[in-house]
Amino acid sequence: MLHRRMRTTALAGLAFAAVLGSTATGVTAAHASAPNNGPTAVVSLGDSYMAGEGGRRRGNIRLGGFNDDAKEASVSRGTFQAVYGSTWHFIDNGTDVGGCHRSDVPEINGIPGIDVALNLACSGALTNHVWNVLDGGSAFKGEQPQADQLKAVAQTKRVKAVVLSVGGNDMGFGPIIQACTQAFVNGTQCKDAQEAATVSKVWEVEQHVIKALHDIKTTMSGLGYVPSDYQLIVQSYPTPIADTDHDMDGDRWLLGCPIQPQDTDWVVRRLMPRLEGMVQHAAAAEGARFLNLREAFKGHELCAAGRGRSPMSGNPYDLNPQPPAAAQAEWVNQFPAWMGPLWQYNHEVNRLNESFHPNSFGQKALQKCLELMYGQAGDQACVNTPGAEGPEGTAGISLRPSATPSGPDIINEGAWMPKGFCKDSVNGYTHFCFEADGNLRLYAGPNRELVWGTELPANVGNELHMQSDGQLVIYGPGRWLPGPPDHNAKWASGNWGNPASFLQVGGRGAITIFNPAGFGTWSQGHLAVPPREGPPGS
C-alpha cells in the first residue's frame, strides 16, 4: 500500500507524568523585558519522560517472600508528595488521574551554569498541550498550554535552551503497554494489532510534533529571540525494556515486565524506532537539534539480564534488604504485577503511572545526556557503555554524532533513482538494479543469478524513490500525482510507517530496508554463502 507522498524534510511516556518540586508552577506573565536581560534559564516541555515520572524509585525489587514492604521501602526515595511535590495528584471530575509528576530529579536539572531550571512538562501530555492557545493548544491538568507558560518565562528570563519530549502519548504508548500486558494475561499477543494501529498514526503524530516545535519557535521569536539566543532541542525516547536477546530469565509476571517475548521484541524493534524516526523528522523539518536517546539505558532496561534488584542478597526473606547501586540496577521501573498485601494499591494510578518510566537512576542518566548535548553542536545520540557506569552510574554516558547512514551499499530516504541505477554490495556478491524497462531486479553471485524482480509491464518512464515513510516505491511518469490509482505508484514495498529508514544491499544476495535502530522491516533475496564476507552488517 502506498501510504503518503515523500516529504524530503520531513515515549512520552505512558498515558498513565511537573515544574520541579522546588520550582513554582502556574507561571504568570510579568512585565516583559528584553530577552537578554534577567537570570538565565533552561525550560523543559512535553510529557512524562521529561517531567520526571518514575523518579521516586531507585531500582526494582524482587517480588515474592514475606518482606516486600521492606524491599519496597529500600528502593523508594520517599512518598509521592516528597518527590513530586504539589504535582503528585490531580483531581478530574472527582477522580484522581495522577498529576504532572514533576520529580525532584528531572532531566532538565542536568545543565550546569544556568540560574533557573524550569520543568513545565506534564505526565500524560499530548502535543496539543504544548501548542499555544491561539494555535489550538489545550489546558491540561489545570495548567495553560506549555508554549504559553514558556512565553511567560521567556519574558522575564534569558532562556538559553528549550528541551522537548513529546509524541509518545499521541502514539498511544500507555494503552499499547496496557494492551500488551492484557495479552500476556490472556495468553495471546498484541503486536499485530498494535503494529497496524501505530503505523496508521505516524504521519499525523509527526505533523503534531512539528507544530509543537513551530509554536515554540514562534513564541520565542515573538519576544524578540533569534535562533542564536537559545538552543531548541527535541529528543526521542530511551528503549524502556530489554528484548529477548538481552533479557532476564524467569517469570515475566513476577519480574514486573509482563509482556510476551514476541511483543517485547516488537516494542524494541518496531515501536521505539518508529517514535525515534518520527521525532527525528520533526526536528529536521523545524531546524531543531535532535537528541537520540535510544541507547541511553543500554544494559539497564527493564528486565535486562545481569541487573540486580532489592534485596541484593537474592534472598526473598532478607530482613535487611539492600537496594542495587546505579551501576547494577535497572533504570526503568517495573510493572506492579504482584497482587500481595503490600501491593494493595496495585491499581492506584500513581503507582501504575511510574511503571515503564525511568527511575531516579534513569533520570540521572538523562541529565548527563542533556548536559553533554547542551555543550555540543549538531544532532547527537546519547549512549551508555555497560561496565563503565562508575559509582554514580553515569560515567559510561557519552555522545556520538547522530548521522545519516552512509556507505557505497546504502540508499537513504529521499533518494530518487533513474533507470539504469545500480548498487552493489561491498563484497561485490549482490547487485541491485533499476533497469531500463522500469523494473527492479536483484542478482547474486559471480554469474549474476536473478534472485528477485518486480516484473511489472515495461514502462521506461518509471522512477524509483526511497520514501521518508520507509517504503521503496516505483512511480510512473510524473512521479507522485494527487489522484488515483495509488498516486501513480506502480509498485511499493509496503513497509510504510517506518520513518528515517534506509536500504542496504547486503553481501549475501539480499536487499533489506532497516529502520533507524537497524532492524529490518522489509527484505528480498536469499542468504546464499558469498565467496567472501563483507564488513559487519553487510
N, C-alpha and C positions, 0 to 999 in steps of 0.2 A: 504494500500500500504506500502510495506517495502521500506523505503527511502534510508537508508545507514547503514553501519556497525557501531556498537558501538565503540567509542573511549573512553576508561576509563579516559584518561587525557584531555580527551578533545583534544540623539539623536542627538556631531552630530549636529544636528540641521537641519534646513530646508536646502534644496539645494539652498534655496534663499540666514555668518560670515565671533589680528594682533599683533607684539611686542607692548608693552604698548605705550600709547600716548607719554609717556615721555622717551621711550627707542628706540634707533635707530634700524631700520630694515636692512635687507640685510647684515647680519653678514658675514665677510670675515675671512678666516683663517689667523692667525698670527703665529709668531714663536712658535712652540709647547714647552710647559713646562710640568713638571711632574704634574699629576692630583691633587696632594695635595698642589700645590703652587697657589698663586693668590687669589683673593676675592672669597668668597663662592657665589654660585648661585643655584637657582631653575629654571627649564625650563619647560614650558608647550608646548605641541604639540597637533595637532589634528584639530578639526573643530570649528564651530561657538559657541557651548556651552562653549568651553574652551577659545576661542578668546575674548568673552565678547559681542557678538552680542545682541543687545537689551538694553545694559546698559545705553542708552541715556535717559531712562524714569524712573519715579518713580510712579508706579501705572497706572491705566487706567482712562478713562474719561467716563462720562455719555453722550451718543450720543443723539442729538436732541436739539431743542431750538435754540436761537439766539446767543449764546455765546460760540460756540465751539472753536473759536480761543483763547479766554481767558482760557478755560478749557484745551486746548492742551498745552498752554504755562505753565499752572500750574503744569503739570506733567513732562514737558521736563526739562532736566538738561543742555540743550544747543543745539547748532547746531550739525549736523553730524561731521563737521570739529573739533568742540571743544571737542567732546567726543572720536571720533575715530582717531583724528589727521590725519596724511598723509595716513592712511589706509581706509579712508571713501569711496573712489570710485576707480574703476579700469576700464580702457577702453579696451575692447576686440573687435578688428575689427570695431572700430568706435562706439561701443555700451557700455554704462556704465552698467556693470553687477554687480556693487557693489563690494567694496573692501574687504579686510580681516577683517575689522571691529574689530580691537583690541581696546577695550574700555579702559577707564582710571580706571575702577573698575573691572578688570577681577579676576577670581578665584585665580590665581597664586599670587595675592597680599596678600593673607591671611597667608602666612608662615612668622612668626616673626624670628628675629635674623639672617637673611640672607642678605648679602651685595647687591646682584643683583637679581631681578626677571625678567626673560626674557620670554615674551609671544610670541612664534613662531607659535601659532595656527592660522588658517585662515578660515573664514566663507566659507562654501561650500566645504571644503577639503574632499577628499576621502582617503582611506587607501594608495593608491599608491602615494599620495602626501606626505606621511610620509616616505615610503620606501626610502632607499638610492639609488642614481642614478645607482650604479653598480648592484643593485638588481632589476632594472626595475622601480625605482621611477621616478616621473614626476615633472617638474617645474609647478608652479601654481600661477597665478596672478602676474607674473613677478619675482617670488622667487624660489630659488632652493628647492629640496625636503627637508622636515623638518629634516630628520635624518642627512643630510649633513650640514644643518645650526647648528644642535646640535653639530656636530663634531667640527666646528669652535669655538663654545662657550667653549666646554669642553677642548680644547687645552690650553686655557688661564685662565680658571676659575676653581675653585673646585666645581664641580656640586654635590650638595647634594641630589637632587631629580629631577626626570623626571616624569612629570604627563601627561597622555594621555587620550583624549576623542575622539573616532573615531568609525566609523561603521554605524552611523545613516544615513549618506548620501549615503553610499553603499547600504543600505537597501531601500533607496528612500523615506526618511521621508518627504522631501519637496513636491515631486509630490504626495505622499499619501494625505497630507493635502490639496493640491490643488484639487485632485480628490474628496475628501470628501466634500470640500466646493462647488464644482460644482454640486455634487449630491444633496446638500442641496438646491441650487438654482433651480435645475430641479425637486425637489420633489421626488428624488429616494434615494437609499442608496449605499454606497461604500464598505461596509465591506466584502462582499462575494468575490468580485474581488480582493480586496487588501489582504485578508487572503490568497488566493491562490498564489498571487504574492510574498508576503513576506515569506511564508513558503518555497517556492522554492529557496529562496536566502540564507537561514540561514547558511547552511553548507559552502557555498562559502565565505560569508562575515566573518564567524568565522575564516576561514583559512587566510583571508587577514589581520584580526586584529592580529592573531598570528604572521604573517610575519612582521607586523609593530613593534610589541614588540621585535621580534627576531633581527630586524635590529637596534633597539635602543641598545639592549644589545651588539650586535656585534660592533657597533660604539664605545661604551664606553670601551669595553674590548680591542679594537684595540688601544686605547690611554693609556692603562695601568691601567684602573679602574678595580677593583674587586667588586663583589656584595656588600660587606660590606661598600664600599666607598659611595654608594648613594642608595636612595630608588627609585624603579621603581613602579609607581602607575598607574593603569588603572581604569577608572571609568565608571559606567553606566550613565543613564540619569534620571533626575528628571521627575516625571509624570507632563506633562505640562497643563493638563486640567482636571477639575472635572468630575467624572462620574455622572450618573443620580441619584445616591443615595445622592449626595453631591453638586448639582449644584444650581445656582440661578434660580428663576422663571423669566419668561419674554421672549421677542422676541429674539431668539438666534442671529439673524442677527444684531439687534441693540445693543446686548450685546457684539458683537465682537467675538463670538465663533460659527460661522455659520456651525455647523456640526450636522447632525441628531442625536437624542439621542442614537439610537442603534449603530451608527457609533462611537460616543464618547465613549460608553462603550467598543466597540471593540478596540479602541486606548488604553484605560486604561487597559483593562483586557487581551488583546492578544498581541498587537504590542509592547508596552513598556516592558512587561515581556519577550517577545521574544528577544528584544535587550539586556535586562539585562542578561538573561541566556547565550546568545552568548558571551557577553563580559566576563562574569564570567568564562566560559570555556576557553577562550583565555588566561585569566590571569593565570589560573591553569596550562595550557599547557606550559607556558613560565616562571613559577615561579614568576610572578609579584604579587604585592599586589592589591587586589580588593576593590574599594570603591563603595558601593552600594548607589546610590542617589535616589532611588525610592520614599522615603517618606521625602526627604529634604524640599519639598514645601508643606507638608501636611497641609491642611486647607487654603492654599494660591494659589492654582492652578487657572488658568484662569477660570472665571465664577464660582468660589467656592462660595457656599451660605454664607451669612453673611459678605462678604467683602465689603468695601467701595470704592467709586470712586469719582473723582472730578466732580462737587463740592460736598463736604461732606454734605452740606445742603440738598441735594436731589432736589433742585430747579433748573430745567434746564435753567432758565433765570437768575441765580445768577450772578450779575455783578462783584463779588469779589470771584471767586471760590477758595476753599482751597483744596489742594490735601490730600489724606489719608496719615496717618502715616504708617510706615512699618508694625506695628502690626495689622492694619486694612485693608491693601491693598492686592490685588492680586500681586503675584511675577512673573507673566508671562504676556507678552504683548498681547493685544487683536489684532484681525484681523481688519484692517482699512476698515470696511464694508460700513459705511455711505457715500453716494455719494454727500454730501453737498458741498458748495463752499469752505469752509475752509479745505476740504479734496480733494482739486483739484488735488493733486499729488497722488491720490489713487493708481495708478498703477506704481508710481515711485519705482524703485527697492529697494532702501534703506528702505523705509517705509514698504514694504512687507517683506523684509528680517527680520525685527525686530519682526514681529508677531510670536507668539508661542515660543518665546525665553525669557529667564529670563530678567526682567528689573533690574534696579540698586539694588532694594531690594533683588531680587533673586540672583544677583551676590554676594551681601554681605553675604547672607546665605551660598552660595557655598564656599566663602572664609573661613567662620567659619568651614565648613565641612573639608576643606583641612587642615586648621590649626590644628584641632583636630587629623586628620588622620596622619599628619606628626609626631605628638608626641606620637602616639600609635604604637603597633606592630600588625601584622596579618591583616586579612581581616576584614573590618568594614562596617556597614551600618550607614548612617547619617540620623537622624530622627528629624523632627521638632515636638514639642509638642504644639498644638494650645492652646492659652491662656497664654502661658508662654514666649511670644516673648520679652517682655520688650520694652522700648522706642526705642532701636536701631533695634529691630526686630530679633535679633539673640540669645537672651538669652534662647530660647527654643530649640536650636540646640544641639544635643548630639550624641554620637556614641554608638552603641551596636555591639557586635561581629556578623559578618556575617557568621553564622554557618549553616552547613547542617542540615535539619530537622531530628529529632530523636524521637524515641518512639517505644514501642512494637507493634504498629499498622502501622508502616511506612516501606515502601520499597523504598530505594533510588536508583538513577540511578547508573548503573554499576553492580548491583547485578545479579548473576547467581543463579538460584534456581533449585535444583534437584527434581526428582519425590518424592512424599511424603512430600514436603514442605507445611506447612500450617501456616496461620497467622490469629489471631482472633482480633476483635475489643477490645478496652479497657474494654468495659462493658460486653463483652462475648456474645453479641447477634448475631454477624456476624462472619462467618467462611469462610475463603478463602483458597482453597487448589489446589495444582498442583498434580494431583492424579496419581496413578500407571500406568494408561493407557495413560498418556501423555496429559491429558485434564485439563483445568481449570474449577473449579466449585465453586459456591458461595451458601452458606447455611445461613439461618436466623432463629432465634427463638430457643426456648428450645428443639424443636423437630427436629431441623436442616432441615428445609424445603428447598428443592432445588429451588433457585430463578433464577439462570442463569448458563449456562455452554457453553463451546466451542463445545463439542460433535464432535470432529474430529475422524477419524478412529484410532483405538487404535495403539499406537506406543510407546513402552516402552523406546525407545532411545531419546525421546524428552527432551529438556531442555528449561527452562523459563528464559527470560532475560528482565530486566528493562533498556531500552536503554538510551543513552545520548541525543537522539533526542526527548524524551518524550513518546516513544511507549513502550508498553508491548508486547513482541514477543515470540512465541513458535517456537523454531528451532528443526529440525530433527537431527539425529545422526551426529556428527561432527560440530555442531554449524554453524556459518556463513560460507558459501562457496562462492567463487568468481563467480560462474556461475549461470545460470537459473536452475530450475524455482525459482524466487524470493529469490535467495541466501540461499536456504534451509529453508526458513521460512514457517511454516505450518499454522500460524495464526498471525495476528498483530492487535493491537487496532486501528491503522490508524491515530492517532493524532500526526504525526511527525511534526517537525519544532518547537518544544517547549523545548529547552534545559534547563537543570537544574531542571527538573520536578521530582516529587516523587509520589508514590502511597500510599493512606491511606485506611485501612479497617475501614469504618465508623460504627457507633453504631446503625444504623437504617436499616441494611440489604442491604447496597450498598458499592461498592468499587469505588474510584474516583482517577484519576490522576490529580494532581494540578501542575500548572506552579509555578515558584519561587515567584510570587506575591500572591499565594494562591487562584487563580481562577481555577476552574475545566475545563479541556479540554477533558475529557472522563469519562464516568461513566456507571456502570451496576448495576442492582439490583433494589430494591424498597425502599421506605421510610416508612416502617411499624413502628408503635409505639413500641419501645422496652419496656421490663419490667422495665428498669431503664435507665436513660440517662448517657452517658459517659461524659468525660470532654469537655469543649468548643471545637468545631470543629470536634468532633468525629461523 
